[in-house]
Amino acid sequence: MNLRRGDIHWIEFPASSAREQAGRRPAIIVQSDTTPSLPTVFVVPLTSNPRASRFPGTFEVEASASSGLHVRSVALAFQLRAIDRTRIGERLGALDPRDLATLEVHLRSLLSL
């Protein structure tokens, strides 16, 4: 599967604690395109719950034809996760360049890079 940084795919997240996203939901691929041989991929989950935007490390992603999202969603950069490639499903769309830049700012801040 050809994955690109900024793509939004359906992901089947494994069951986990009450605070972590689980189940089938869209997520943003954040791993570099140059590492296809790794068995895992870094992703940032999305939620349609607007209350999640109260947490640091979040931002809203508009529903649009280019993103493939049908509802406004919140990117949860603070829940950055490595997931097995077998959990990646259908591609929905991609973040626009401004949203990808915003995501990168949040990740650098959260990781003190």
TALIN-V855883 format. One record per residue. N is the residue number from 1. RES is the residue in one small letter. SS is DSSP state (h for helix, s for strand, l for the rest). Layout:
n: [N	N]
res: [RES	RES]
ss: [SS	SS]
//
This chain:
n: [1	2	3	4	5	6	7	8	9	10	11	12	13	14	15	16	17	18	19	20	21	22	23	24	25	26	27	28	29	30	31	32	33	34	35	36	37	38	39	40	41	42	43	44	45	46	47	48	49	50	51	52	53	54	55	56	57	58	59	60	61	62	63	64	65	66	67	68	69	70	71	72	73	74	75	76	77	78	79	80	81	82	83	84	85	86	87	88	89	90	91	92	93	94	95	96	97	98	99	100	101	102	103	104	105	106	107	108	109	110	111	112	113]
res: [m	n	l	r	r	g	d	i	h	w	i	e	f	p	a	s	s	a	r	e	q	a	g	r	r	p	a	i	i	v	q	s	d	t	t	p	s	l	p	t	v	f	v	v	p	l	t	s	n	p	r	a	s	r	f	p	g	t	f	e	v	e	a	s	a	s	s	g	l	h	v	r	s	v	a	l	a	f	q	l	r	a	i	d	r	t	r	i	g	e	r	l	g	a	l	d	p	r	d	l	a	t	l	e	v	h	l	r	s	l	l	s	l]
ss: [l	l	l	l	l	l	s	s	s	s	s	s	s	l	l	l	l	l	l	l	l	l	s	s	s	s	s	s	s	l	l	l	l	l	l	l	l	l	l	s	s	s	s	s	s	s	s	l	l	h	h	h	h	h	l	l	l	s	s	s	s	l	l	l	l	l	l	l	l	l	l	l	s	s	s	s	h	h	h	l	s	s	s	s	h	h	h	s	s	s	s	s	s	s	l	l	h	h	h	h	h	h	h	h	h	h	h	h	h	h	l	l	l]
//
